Structures are given as C-alpha cells and as structure tokens.
C-alpha cells in the first residue's frame, strides 16, 4: 500500500500512476491518478509552482523512496509526504550542483 500526503495536506492511497502535467492555468504540477478505470481521476500532489527540472527530481525521488521502502526494505506500506519529497529533491539538486567536472 502506498500512502501519500499532498502538499496541501490531503491523504491519498494507492495511486495507479504518478506523473507531471499542466493544470488549467498552464502551471506544471505532480499528479496522482486514483481511478480504478480507464478514465483518469487526477489529484494534484503539489500546490506551489516548481520548475520542470525540480518536478522531475521530485518525481524521481518519490519513485526511489517507494522502491527502497517496498522492495529493498520489504515494508508492506510506504508512507510519503510531499514535504519529505521536496527535501530529498533539494538534497539531490544540491548534490548535482556540487559535482565538479575535472575535464
């Protein structure tokens, strides 16, 4: 079971898919599809505006966290907050920025 707390504080469970898309105003956000059919039931996981790169890092962080907890650690549940994801993506971004090329 996957449990995610959105940036707005709502709790969602077992998303079918997590992805980046634009809202009606054209702003990019991370969404979770909660539908049990072919018709999408999207729930916005992020509230604030982030760059496409930052959202990509956040999505990557979410999948790495889920993979580690569910498969490597063999936990039956994975609980994630978007605050935790944002912190992880920030560390990831800082780590990439601190990498020095020796070319």
Buried (B, 14 or more C-beta within 10 A) or exposed (E): EBBBBBBEEEEBEEBEEBBBEEEEEEEBBBBBBBEEEEEEEBBBBBEEEBEEEBBBBBBBBBEEBBEEBBEEEEEEEBBBBBEBBBEBBBEBBEEEEEEEEEE
